[in-house]
Amino acid sequence: MNTKPDRKLLAIGFGVFLVSLLIRLIGIQWGLPNNERWHSFHPDEEVVLAYSQLIQPAKGQFTPGFYNYGTLFLTVEKIVTDVVNGYGGGPQKEDGSDVHEAIARYILGGRILNTLACSLAALAVFLAICRQTHWLGGVMGGLAVGLTPGLAVHSRFLTVDVMAVSFLAWSLYYCTKMFPAQDGDAVPDKEILKSSILAGLFAGLSAGTKYTGILAIVAIGFAAWIVVPKGKFGEFVKVKAAGVLVALLTFVIVTPGALLDNAKFMQDFKYELAHTSAGHGLVFAGTSPGWIFHVSNLIVGYGGLLLALSLFGLGRGIWRKQLWLVGPVIFMVLIYILIGRAEVKFLRYTFPLIPVLAMGFGWLMGQGHLARTNKSRVAVALGIVALGGFGGGLMSTASLTRWMAGTDVRDEMAMFIRQHLPKGSKIGIVSDPWFYTPTFHPNAQAGPAQARIEDRLEQLAQVPDFDIVRYTPLDISQRRDWDIRLLTEVKPDFVIFSSFEIEGLIRLYEQKSTKEFSAQLAQYTEFQKELQANYEILTVTDQNGMKVPVLGLDALGTTAGIHDIAYVRPQLWIWIKKNSSVTESNGSSTRLNSNEEPANTPSKPTQETSTEPPSTSPNEGEATGTN
């Protein structure tokens, strides 16, 4: 058996890695804090950063007291911040005025590691496929990881999911190395054992980043069962046990709190299980079951045609007795059962499926190239189209990347307000300011973890030239979203809200059957009736002479309402009192037409409503590091 590395394959694999990396580096500075905007546009990044600082590697302190997921990513991010500080990238000014720029560098360092991790995942898939078919299939399978939008966007976030998937991809790669390659030569016993150990190592690293990675030991066990001859039960036990034990030992090493801080570990671990079972406020209320919902997640985050071809490739591969695919498929099915049963349905929960899907896709493309029949050529052509973009793919990645590399809509809205709205205007917001809020003030995107609501509202009240108001009763703890008194008592000149603030409410209104969120829905419906009676959406004249909503976005087409893709491009609407006008910078006056309902705006509720107070904000608890 030839074990020497193929230089041609290594060069091609490096190309896959490099393409995946370069596309991720574009837009990697999206939403970072700066002196004009003190917080990240991603609601979880600063929370992750804060927990990472509780780890002190130099002092042997690896128990941060936070275990909603494993400790490895937090440890890595702490090392990043120490390196940044060591090279003078930390705060330098005594008054702390540059602290936000330092935080941006800390976050950027972690994001760069995530881009490297995901690009390495693409390389792992490439190598796995090349062992079983033509290198062209390896390229296309690797790019199915490297170019698809969900992973491309999340690679630019300081969150755990992408790094966990990278370790997982390498674990599955070493599982496939336990099987004979396409030349049919048997794998020596020592190589099987070595691959099992390495597969276990990466499974443990993945679990130490995000717990679901531990399920990769199922693929290890299946591989051992198949490749070890049936008469060698002891050898089977040794190979399987080696992988499983290494995985568990690695997990404990990188998440030592599982033993050293066991009570808190179990508390947080159980909380995470309960959280995924209970739901996430209004975000997924009224949505289809996870089994169905995650299909749409995959269509948006991976690609519709790509998903179909990948599943066909996996099925055909197993039918053709490509046993190296069976373990990864079993793992994929277990993950899908796990996320399908959950009430929390973030796109990122589907990420562990993508390396397996990409293996099926790449193998199908490689076999299609080798077959050289008309049907196989059509299949390869469809694969190229799928990578290019059909319900996902490179076209969506390019669009989202362009948005992340440009000026964010929250900054755009703030600039529009300063340039076009009359000075002294009163602008109402419908909920607590947070990551979805226009950049009225440098602290506008501060969340519950960064500042008290009293302080945040006071800062907004100090915005020059405009009166930014959110209706709050004397007892601020009794505040509620979509409080009609904002319109009937405060009577602002303009009202602004985002797609995150209406998330779930329109869906529930259309269903007219929910009881759990009836109070919040009634509050929203009552507010909207009053809003539409006395306000209308502010429009501007576009290049074609058409009146469109201010910053009328095409975001919904690409993000498809997917919560954790819409982070990079939420929709914002600004409403103005009827019979008002604003003067554009070119001197033209934009009159409002209440008979036209612009595209991509909330539908108009008509039913009678109750004034029963709703529960907490639909997004409360977003930035807890639990998602």
DOSE-555624 format. One record per residue: x, y, z of N, C-alpha, C, O in turn; residue in one letter. Coordinates in steps of 0.2 Angstrom, whole numbers, plus 5000, padded with zeros to 4 digits. Each point is the difference from the previous one (the first is absolute). Layout:
residues N
XYZXYZXYZXYZA/...
end
This chain:
residues 627
500449945000499650065000500450065000500550015004M/499450044991500450065000499850055005499450024999N/501050005006499850055005500350064999499950055004T/500549964990500350074999499550054998499549984996K/500550085006499550054998500150024993500550004997P/498950014999500050014993500150085000499550045002D/501049984995500250085000499450034996499850065002R/500049914993499450034996499450015004499750065000K/500149895004499450015004500150055005499650035002L/501049975001500250055005499950074998499850045003L/500549974991499950074997499350024998499850055002A/499849904996499350014998499650015007499650055001I/500649915004499750015006500150075004499650035003G/501049994996500250075002499650054997499950055002F/500049944991499650054996499350005003499750065001G/500049885001499350005003500050045006499650045002V/500949955002500150035007500150084999499750045003F/500749984992500150074999499450034997499950065002L/499749914994499450044997499550015006499750055000V/500349895004499550015006500250055004499650045003S/501149974998500250055005499950074997499850045004L/500449974990500050074997499350035000499950065002L/499649904997499350024999499850025007499550045001I/500749935004499850015007500450075003499750035004R/500849984993500450065003499750064997500050065003L/499649944992499650064997499450015005499649955001I/500350105002499550025004500149975008499550015004G/501149974997500149985007500050055005499949985006I/500150084992500050065005499350025001499950065003Q/499649914994499350025001499850015007500249965005W/499550104997499750015006500550005006499750005006G/500950014993500550005006499950075003499850054997L/500349955010500050065004500550054998500549984997P/499450095003500450054999499950065005499549995004N/500850064995499950065004499350034999499750035004N/500049964990499450034998499449955002499450025001E/500849924999499549955002500349955005500549964997R/499350035009500449975005499949925000500349975004W/499250014993499849935001499949964993499950034995H/500349915005499949964994499249994998499650005004S/500349994990499349994997499849935002499449994999F/501149975002499849935002499850005007500450025004H/499049954999499850015007500449955004500050015006P/500449944992500349965004500850015001500349975004D/500050064991500750015000500350025006500549975003E/499350095000500350035006499849955006500450015005E/499149964995499949955005500549945000500349985005V/499850004989500549945000500750035002500449975003V/499850094995500650035001500150015008500549995003L/498950035000500050015007500249945004500350005005A/499349944993500149945004500749974998500349975005Y/500050054990500749974998500550035005500549975001S/499350095001500550045005500049975007500550025004Q/499149934997500049975007500549945000500149975005L/500150024989500549945000500750035000500250064997I/500349915007500750035001500549944998500249975005Q/499950024989500549944998500650015004500349945002P/500050124999500750005003499949985007500549985003A/498950035000500049985008499649935000499949985006K/500049994989499749935000499350005002499749955002G/500050114996499250015002499649994993500050044996Q/499749905004499649984994499349995001499749974996F/500150055010499349995002499650075000500050035006T/499749994989499750075000499450015004499750055000P/500049895002499350005003499550014995499450025003G/500749974991499550004995500049944995500649994997F/498949975003500149944996499449984996499849954999Y/499950114998499449984995500349974994499649974996N/501050045003500449964995500749995003500250035005Y/500249934991500749985003500450065000499950064998G/500749935006500450055001500650024995500350055001T/499849904994500550014996500150074996500550035000L/498949994997500050064996500150065005500450044998F/499449965008500150055005500850015001500250055001L/500149895000500750005002500450024994500450045001T/499449944993500350034994500050074999500450044999V/499049995002499850075000500450045005500350054999E/499849925007500450035005500750014998500450055001K/499949894996500750014997500050054995500550045000I/499049974996500050054995500150075003500450044998V/499249975007500050075003500750015004500250065000T/500149895002500650015004500550014994500550045002D/499549934992500550024995499950074998500550034999V/498849995000499950074998500350055005500350054998V/499649935008500350055005500750005000500350055001N/500049894998500750005000500350034994500650035001G/499149984994500250044994499850075000500050044995Y/499749995011499850075001499450014997499850064999G/499749895000499450014997499450025005499550014998G/500749985009499550025005499950075001500350044996G/499349985009499950075001500750035002500349985004P/499850084994500650045001499950075004500450025003Q/499050004996499950075003499749995007499649965001K/500650095003499949995007499250015002499749975004E/500050074991499350015001499649954998499350005000D/501049954996499649944998499650024994499649964998G/500550094998499650024994500249964994499650004996S/500949965005500149964994499949925001500249964997D/499450035009499849935002499649974994500149944999V/499550094998499649974995500449984994499849954997H/500750095001500449984995500449935002500149964996E/500150045010500349945002499649945000500249944998A/499150075004499649945000499849984993500049944999I/500050114996500049984993500549954998499949964996A/500850065006500549964998500049935004500249954996R/499550055010499949935003499549964996500249944999Y/499350094999499549964996500249984994499949954997I/500550104999500349994994500449945000500049954995L/500450045010500549955000499649935001500249954996G/499350055008499649935000499749994994499949944998G/499850114998499749994994500549974995499849964996R/500850075004500549974995500149935001500149964995I/500050025012500049935001499449954997500149954998L/499350085003499549974997500049994992499849954998N/500450104999500150004993500549944998499949964995T/500750045009500549954999499749935001500149954996L/499550045009499749945002499549974995500049944998A/499650114999499549974995500449994994499749954996C/500850085002500449994994500349935001500149964995S/500150025011500349945001499549945000500249954998L/499250075004499449954999499949984993499949944998A/500250114997499949994993500649964998499849954995A/500850065007500549954998499949935003500249964996L/499550035010499949945002499549964996500149944998A/499450095000499549974995500349984994499949954997V/500550105000500449994994500449935000500049964996F/500450045010500449945000499749935001500149954997L/499350065007499649945001499749974993500049944999A/499850114997499749984993500549974995499949964997I/500750085004500549984995500349935001500249964995C/499750015011500249935001499549954996500249944999R/499250085000499549964997499850014993499649964997Q/500650105000499850014993500550054998500550025002T/499350014992500450054997500150075004499650025003H/501050014996500150065003499550054999499950055004W/499849954990499550054998499450005005499850055002L/500049895000499549995005500250035007499650035003G/501149964998500350035006499950075000499850035005G/500450004990499950084999499350025001499950055004V/499749924993499350025000499749995007499650045003M/500649905000499749995007500350055005499750025005G/501049994994500350055005499750074999499950045005G/499949984989499750064999499350015002499750055001L/500049895000499350005003500050025007499550025003A/501149975000500150025007500350084999499850045004V/500649974992500450065000499650064997500150065001G/499449934994499750054997499250015002499850054998L/499949915006499350015001499950055005500450015005T/499050024995499950075004500049995007500350045004P/499449914999499949995007500750005004500150045004G/500349924994500749995003500450064998500450035004L/499550004990500450064998499950065005500450035002A/498949984999499950065004500249985008500350055003V/499549894999500249995007500749995001500350015006H/500149984989500850005001500250075002500650015003S/499050044996500250075001499750025007500050065002R/499849905002499750015007500549975005500349954999F/499750085007500449985006499549955003499850025006L/500049924992499649965003500349934999500549994996T/499249965008500349935000499949954994500449964999V/499150064997499749954996500549974995500049944998D/500350114998500449994995500649965002500249954996V/500150065009500649975003499849925001500449964999M/499050045004499849935002499949964994500249945000A/499550094995499949964993500749984997500149954997V/500450105004500749984997500349945003500249954997S/499850055010500249945003499649944998500349944999F/499150065001499549954998500249974993500149944999L/500050114996500249984993500749955000500049964997A/500450065007500749975001499949935003500349954998W/499250055007499849935003499749954995500249955000S/499450084996499749964995500549984995499949944997L/500550105001500649994995500449945003500149954996Y/500150055010500449945002499549945001500349945000Y/499150065001499649955000500049964993500049944999C/500050114995500049974994500749974998500049954996T/500550075007500749974999500049935003500549974998K/499150015006500049935002499849954995500149945001M/499650094994499749954994500550004994500450055000F/499649904996500550004995499850064995499450024999P/501150014998499950054995499749974993499949945000A/500050104995499749974994500549954996499749964996Q/500950045006500549954997499849935003500349954997D/499450055008499849935003500549975005499849955003G/500850084998500549975004499750015007499750055003D/500449895001499850005007500450055004500650014999A/499150015006500450055005500349965005499649965004V/501050054998500449965005499650015007499850065001P/500349895003499750015007500250065003499650035004D/501149984996500350065004499750074997499850045004K/500049964989499750064998499350015002499850055001E/499949894999499350005003499950035007499650045001I/500949935003500050035007500250075000499750045004L/500849984993500250075000499450054997499950055003K/499849924992499450054998499550005005499650055001S/500249895002499550005006500250055005499650045003S/501049964999500350055005499950074998499850045004I/500449984990500050064998499250034999499850055001L/499849904996499350025000499750015007499650055001A/500649915004499850025007500350065002499650045004G/501049984995500350065002499650064997499850045004L/500049964990499650064997499350005002499750055001F/500049895001499349995002500050045007499650035002A/500949955002500150035007500150085000499750035004G/500749994991500150074999499350044998499950055002L/499849914993499350034998499550005006499750055001S/500349905003499550005006500250055005499650035003A/501149984997500250055005499950074998500150055003G/499749964990499850064998499250015000499850055002T/499949904996499350005000499849925001500249964996K/499450035009499949935002499849954995500149945001Y/499550084994499749954995500649974996499849944997T/500850085003500549974997500249935003500349964996G/499550035010500249935003499649944996500249955000I/499350074996499649954997500449974994499949954997L/500750085001500449974995500349935002500349974996A/499750025011500349935002499549954997500349944999I/499150074999499649954997500349984993500049944998V/500350114998500349994994500649965001500249954996A/500250065009500649965002499849935001500349964998I/499250035006499849935002499849964994500249944999G/499450094997499849974994500649984995500049954998F/500450105001500649984996500449945003500249964996A/499950045011500449955003499649934998500349954999A/499150055002499649944999500049974993500049944999W/500150114996500049984993500749984998500149944997I/500450095005500749994997500449955004500449974997V/499450025009500349945004499749944998499449995001V/501049964997499749934998499649975006500150015006P/499349964992499549975005500349965005499849995006K/500849974992500349955005500450045005500349965004G/499850104995500550045005499650045004500150065000K/499549915005499650045004500550055005499850065001F/500749915001500550045005500350064996500050055003G/500149944991500350064996499550054999500150065000E/499249924998499550045000499950045006499950075000F/500149905006499950045006500650055001499950055002V/500749934996500650045001499950064996500150065002K/499749934991500050064996499450055002500150065000V/499349915001499550045003500150035006499950065001K/500449915004500150035007500550054999499950055004A/500649944992500550054999499750074998500250055003A/499449954992499750064997499550035006500150065001G/499549905002499550035005500450025006499850065002V/500749915000500350025006500450064999500050055004L/500349964990500450064998499550065000500250055002V/499249934995499550064999499850025007500050065001A/499949905004499750025006500650035004499950055004L/500749924996500650035003500150074998500250055003L/499849964990500150074997499550055002500250055002T/499249934998499450045003500250025007499950065001F/500349905003500150025007500650055001500050045004V/500549944992500650055000499850074998500250055003I/499449964991499950064998499450035003499950075000V/499749895004499450035004500149975007499649965002T/500950065002500149975006499550015005499949975005P/499750084994499450025005499549945000499750005005G/500349954990499649955001500149955006499649975003A/501150044999500249965006500150055006499849995006L/500650064993500250055005499450045003500150035005L/499549994990499450045002499349974998499650034997D/500449905006499549964997499250035001499649994996N/500350035010499450035002499750054995499550004998A/501050055001499850064995500049974993499650024996K/500849935002500049974994499349974998499750014995F/500149955010499449974999499450055000499549994996M/500550065008499550055000499950034993499550014997Q/501150015000500050044994499849954994499750024995D/500649925006499849954995499349984999499750004995F/500049995011499249995000499650064998499550004997K/500850065005499750064997500050004993499450024997Y/501149975000500050004992499549954997499750014995E/500349935008499549954998499350035001499649994995L/500350045010499350035002499850054995499550014998A/501050035001500050064995499849984993499550034997H/500849925000499849984994499349974999499749994995T/500149985011499449975000499450055001499449984998S/500750075006499550055001499950054995499550035000A/501049984996499950064995500450065001500450005005G/499550054991500550065001499550064999500150044995H/499449975010499650054999499650004994499749954998G/500250114999499650004994500349984993499749994995L/501050005006500449994994499749944995500050014994V/499949945009499849944997499249985001499849954998F/499950095006499349995001499649994994500050054996A/499649905004499549994994500349974994499750004995G/501049985005500349984995499949924999499749975005T/500450004989499949934999500549965005500550035002S/499449914999500449965004500750004997500250014994P/500349975011500750014998500249954994500450024996G/499349935003500149954994499950044994500449994995W/499150055004499850044994500450065000500350024995I/499750025011500350065000500850004998500250054996F/500149905006500750004998500249984993500550014997H/499049974999500049994993500150074997500450014996V/499250035006500050074998500750035002500350044996S/499949955010500750025002500549984995500550044999N/499549905000500549974995500050034993500550014997L/498950005001499950034993500350075000500350024995I/499650025010500350065000500750005002500450044997V/499849925008500750015002500549954997500650015000G/499149944996500449964996499950004993500450014996Y/498949985002499850014993499549954998500149945002G/499450084995499449954998500249944996500049945001G/500350084993500249954995500649965003500149944999L/500450105004500549965004499849955005500349955000L/499250075004499749955005499849944996500149945002L/499550074993499749944996500549964997500049945001A/500550094996500649964997500449965006500249944999L/499950095006500449975006499649945003500349955001S/499150065000499649945003500049954995500049945001L/499950074992500049954995500749975000500049944999F/500550105002500749975000500149955006500349954999G/499450075007500149965005499649934999500349955002L/499150064996499649944999500349954995500049945001G/500250094993500349964995500749975002500149944999R/500350105005500649975003499949945004500349955000G/499250065005499949945004499749944996500149945001I/499450074994499849954996500549974996500049944999W/500650094999500549984997500649975004500549994998R/499350005009500449975005500650045001500649975001K/499450104999500550045002499950015008499850045003Q/500549905000499950005008500350065004499850015005L/500750024992500350055003499550065002500150045004W/499449964992499550055000499549995006499650045002L/500349895000499549985004500050045007499550025003V/501149975000500150035007499850085000499750025004G/500650024991499850075000499350014999499750045003P/499949914993499350014999499649985007499650045001V/500749915002499649995007500150065004499550025004I/501150014997500150065004499550054998499750035004F/500349984989499550064998499349985002499750055002M/500149894997499349995002499950015008499550035002V/501049955002499950015007500050085001499650025004L/500850024993500050075001499350034998499750045003I/500149934991499350034998499449985004499650045001Y/500549905002499449995005500150045006499550035003I/501149994999500150045006499750074999499750035004L/500550004990499850074999499350004997499750055001I/500149904996499350004998499549995006499450034999G/500849955006499549995006500050075004499650015004R/500950034995500150065004499550064998499850004994A/500050045010499650064999500450064998499850054997E/500949955004500450054998500349984993500349945000V/499750104995500149974993500550054996499950014994K/500650015009500550044997500349974994500149935000F/500150104995500349984994500749965002500149954998L/500250085007500749975002499949935003500549975000R/498950015002500049935003500049954994500249945001Y/499750084993500149964994500749994998500249964996T/500350085006500750004998500349935000500449984996F/499549985010500349935000499849964994500449954999P/499150064998499749964994500450024994500149954996L/500250115003500350024994500649964998500149984994I/500450005010500649964998499749934997500349984995P/499249995008499849944998499650014993500149964995V/499550095004499750014994500550024994499949974995L/500650065007500550024995500449944998500249994994A/499949965010500349944998499649964995500249974995M/499150035006499649974996500050034993500049974995G/500050105005500050044994500649994996500049994994F/500650015010500650004997500249934997500249994994G/499549955009500149944997499649994994500249974995W/499250055005499650004994500350044994500049974995L/500350095006500350034995500649974997500150004994M/500349975011500649964998499849944996500349994994G/499249985008499849944996499750024993500149964995Q/499550095005499850034994500550024995499949984994G/500650055009500650014995500349944997500250004994H/499949955011500449944997499549964995500349974996L/499150035005499549964996500050034993500049964995A/500150105004500050034993499449984996500150004993R/499349995009499449994996499750075000500150055003T/499449954992499650065000499650025006500050055002N/499749905001499750015007500550025005499850055004K/500749924996500550035005500350074999500150045005S/499949974989500250074998499550055002500150065003R/499349924996499450055003500050005007499950065003V/500349895001500050005007500550055002499950045005A/500749964992500650045002499850074998500250055004V/499549964991499850074998499550035005500050065002A/499549905000499550025005500450015007499850055004L/500749914997500450025006500450075000500050035005G/500249984989500350075000499550055000500150055004I/499349944994499550055000499850015008499850055002V/500249895001499850005007500550045005499850045004A/500849954994500550045004500050074998500150045005L/499749984989499950074998499450035004500150065001G/499449905000499550045004499349984997499850024995G/499849945009499349984998499750005007500049945003F/499750115000499750005007500650005005499949975005G/500650064993500650005004500650004996500050034995G/500649945007500650004996500350064999499950055004G/500649964992500550054999499650074999500350055002L/499249954994499750064999499750035006500150065001M/499649905004499850035006500650025004500050055004S/500549914996500650025004500350064998500250045004T/499849974989500350074998499550065002500350055002A/499149944997499550055003500150025007500150065002S/499949895002500150015007500750035002500150045004L/500449934992500750035001500050074998500450045004T/499349984991500050074998499750055005500250055002R/499249925001499750045006500550015006500050055003W/500349894998500550005006500650054999500250025005M/500049994989500550044998499850074999500550045000A/498949975000499850074999499750045006500149975006G/499650084994499750045005499449965003499549994996T/500550005010499449965003499450055000500050065001D/499449904998499450045000499850045006499750055000V/500649935006499850045006500450065000499850055002R/500849954995500450064999499750044995499950075000D/499849904994499750044995499450035002499950064999E/499749915005499450035003500150065004499750055000M/500849955005500250055004500350064996499850065001A/500549934993500350054996499450034996500050064999M/499549904999499450034997499650055004499850054998F/500249935008499650045005500350065001499750065000I/501049945001500450065001499950054994500050065001R/500049914993500150044994499350034998500050054996Q/499549915005499350014997499550025005499550044998H/500549945008499450025004500150065003500550025002L/498950025000500150075003500349995007499949965004P/500650094997500350005007499450015005499550044999K/500649935006499550015006499549954999499549995005G/500549964990499449954999500149955006500549995003S/498949994999499949955005499949934997499649994996K/500949975005500049934997499949955005500349995005I/499149974994499949955005500249934998500149984994G/500249985011500249934999499549965004499850025005I/500149924993499449965003500349955005499649965003V/501050034998500349955005500750035002500250054998S/500149915007500650025002500550004995500049964995D/500550095004500550004995500449955001500249975005P/500150004989500449945000500450004994500050054996W/500249895002500449994994499750024993500350014995F/499049995005499650024995499950074999499650024995Y/500650025010499850075000500550054996500649985000T/499150074996500450044996500550035005499950015006P/500750014991500550035004499950075002500450054997T/499149975007499950065002500550035005500250065000F/500149895004500550025005500549955000499849944998H/500850075004500649955000499849935004500249954999P/499350065006499849955004499449974998499749965004N/500050064990499349984999500049924999499449985002A/501149994996499949924999500249965007500149945000Q/500050105005500249965007499449965002499450024999A/500749925003499549965002499949995007500450035004G/499249924999499949995007500749995004500050015006P/500449954990500649985003500550065001500550005004A/499450054992500550065000499850065004500550035003Q/498949984998499850065003499350005003499649964997A/500250075008499350005003499650044995500250044996R/499149945004499650034995499950075002499950044995I/500149985011500050075002500550044997499950064997E/500749925003500650034997499950014993500250054997D/499649894999499950004993499550064998500150034995R/499449975008499450044998500250085002499950044996L/500549975009500250065002500550034994500050064998E/500549895000500450024995499750024993500150054997Q/499449915001499650024994499650065001499950044995L/499949985011499750065001500450064999499850065000A/500949935001500550054999500250014993500550044998Q/499249924997500350014993499850074998499550035000V/501050004997499950074998499550014994500049954995P/499650105004499650024995499449964999499550024997D/500449925007499449964999499849975007500550005005F/498949994996499749985007499949924999499449994997D/501049975005499949934999499649975006500350015006I/499149964993499649985006499849934999499849984995V/500149995011499749935001499650015006500250025005R/499149964994499650025005500149955006500149945000Y/500050095006500249975006499550035006500050065001T/499749895002499650035006500550025006500649994999P/499150045006500450025006500449945003500650005001L/499149944999500349945002500349974994499649964996D/501050055002500349984994500049924999500049984994I/499949985011500049935000499349984997500049944997S/499650105002499349994997500050024993499450004997Q/501150025000500050024993499849944996500149945002R/499750074992499849954996500150024992499950064999R/500249894997500150024993499450014997499449985002D/500650064992499450024997499550035004499449994999W/500850065005499550035005499650064996500450044998D/499049955002499650054996500150075002499850054997I/500349965010500150065003500650044997500050065000R/500449914996500550034996499750054995500250054999L/499349924998499650044995499550055003499950054997L/499749935008499550035002500250065005499650055001T/500949945003500250055005500750044998500050065000E/500549904997500650034998499950044993500350054999V/499449914997499850034993500750024996500050064999K/500449895000500650024997499950024992499549984998P/500950064999500050024993500149944996499749994994D/500849965008500249954996500049935005500150015006F/499849944991500149935004500449964996499949994994V/500649985009500549954997499949935003500050005006I/500049954990500149935003500349964995500150024994F/500149925008500449954996499749944999499549985003S/500749984992499849934999500149965006499649955001S/500950065003500149965006499450015005499849965004F/500050104997499550025004499349984999499549995004E/500349994989499449984998500049924999499649974998I/501050005003500249934999499549965004499950005006E/499749964990499549955003499350035001499549964999G/500550115002499350035001499649994994499449995001L/500850034993499650004994499849924999499449994998I/501149975003499849934999499549975004499549974998R/500550055009499549985004499350044999499549975001L/500550094997499450034998499749974994499449995000Y/500949994995499749964995499749935002499549984997E/500849995008499849945002499450005004499549965000Q/500450105004499450015004499849945004499449995002K/501149985001499849945004500549995006499949965004S/500650084997500449995005499850035007499650055000T/500549925005499850025007500650025004500050055004K/500649924995500650015004500250075000500250035005E/499750004989500350074999499450054998500150054997F/499349935006499450044998500150085002499850044997S/500549975009500050065003500550054996499850054998A/500849925000500450034996499750024993500150054997Q/499649905000499750014994499450055000500050054995L/499649955010499550065001500350075001499850044997A/500849965006500350065001500350034993499950064999Q/500449904998500250014993499550024995500050054997Y/499449925003499550014996499650075001499950034996T/500149985011499750065002500450064998499850054997E/500949945003500450054999500050024992500050054998F/500049894998500050014993499450034997500050044996Q/499449955007499450034998500050085001499850044996K/500549985010500150075001500550034996499950054997E/500649915002500650034995499750014993500250054997L/499549905001499750014993499550054999499850024994Q/499849995011499550055000500350075000499750054997A/500949965006500350075000500750014997500250065000N/500149894998500650004997500049964994499649964998Y/501050054998500149964994500750004998500450045003E/499849914993500749984999500350064996499850024995I/500850005008500450064996500349974994500349955000L/499550084994500349984994500550054997500050065002T/500449924993500450044997500049984992499749954999V/500550104997500049984993500649974997500550035001T/499449914996500649974998500250024993499850054997D/500849925000500250024994499550004994500150034995Q/499449925006499549994995499450055001499549994996N/500650055009499450045001499449975004499550035001G/500749915002499549975004500150015007500550025002M/498949995002500150015007500049935004499649964999K/501050045004500149945004500250015007500150065002V/499849905003500150015007500850025001500449984996P/499750075009500750025001500449935002499849965004V/500850044992500449945001499649944998500149955004L/499450054992499649944998500549954998500450004995G/499649945009500649954999499749944996499449995000L/501149984996499849944997500349945005500149944998D/500050085008500349955005499649935001500349955000A/499050064999499649945002500149954994500049945002L/500250084992500149954995500649965001500049944999G/500550085004500649965002500049975006500349955001T/499550095004500049975007499449965002500049965004T/499550054992499449965000499750005007499749955002A/500450105002499850005007500349965004499849995006G/500849984992500449965005500350045005500450044999I/499549955007500250045006500750015000500250065000H/500249895000500750015001500450014993500650005000D/499050014995500350034994499950084999500350044998I/499149975005499750075000500450055004499950065000A/500549915005500550045004500350054995500150065002Y/500249924992500450044996499650054996500350054997V/499049955003499650044996499350005002499549984996R/500350055010499350005002499750054996500350044997P/499049955003499650064996499850055006499849985005Q/500250084992499850065005499450034996500050024994L/499550005010499550054997499950065004500150005006W/499850064991499950065003499350034998499950004994I/499750015011499350024999500050085002500350025005W/499350024991499950075001499350015001499549974997I/500350085007499350035001499750014993500450034996K/499049965003499750014994499950084999500050045004K/500049974989500050074998500650045002500050065000N/500649905001500650045001500449994994499949964995S/500750075004500550004995500750015002500150035006S/500349944991500750015002500450024993499849994995V/500750055006500450034995500649954999500450005004T/499749984990500649964998500650044999499950064999E/500749915001500650044999500050034993500350064999S/499349924996500050034993499550055000499950034994N/499749985011499650065000499349984999499550045000G/500349904998499449974998499649985006500349985005S/499150034995499649995006499649934999499749994995S/500349975010499749934999499450005004499950005006T/499550004990499449995003499849935001500349954996R/499350035009499849935002499449984997499550045000L/500449904998499449984997499849945004500349945000N/499250075004499849955005499649944996499849955003S/500050064991499649954997500549944997499849954997N/500950075003500449954997500449975006500350035004E/499749904996500349975005500749974997500049954996E/500650085006500649984997500249925001499749975005P/500750014991500149935001500549995006500350045002A/499649905000500549985006499850045006500550025004N/498950004998499850035006499549965003499749964998T/500250065009499649965004499350004997499750054998P/499949895002499350014998499650035005500250015005S/499250014992499650045005499549965004499549974997K/500550035009499649965004499350045001500050065000P/499449905000499450035000499649985006499450035002T/500849915002499549975005500050055006500550045001Q/499049955003499950035006500649985005500249944999E/500050105005500649985005499850015007499550035002T/501049945002499950015007500650045003500550014996S/499450025009500650045003500349975006500450035004T/499549904996500449965005500750014999500349994994E/500150025011500750014999500449944998499949955002P/500650064993500349944998500649985005500150035004P/500249914994500649985004500650044998499950054996S/500749935005500650034999500150014992499749974996T/500850075003500250014993500149944996500349955003S/499550044991500149944996500749984999500149944999P/500350115001500749984999500450005007500649995000N/499150015006500350005006500449945001499749944998E/500950065004500449945000500449984994500449955000G/499650094995500449994994500749995001500349954998E/500050105005500750005001500249975007500350035004A/499649914996500249965007500549954998500249965005T/500050034989500549954998499749935000500449955001G/498950054999499749935000499849984993499749945000T/500450104995499749984994500449964995499849984995N/
end
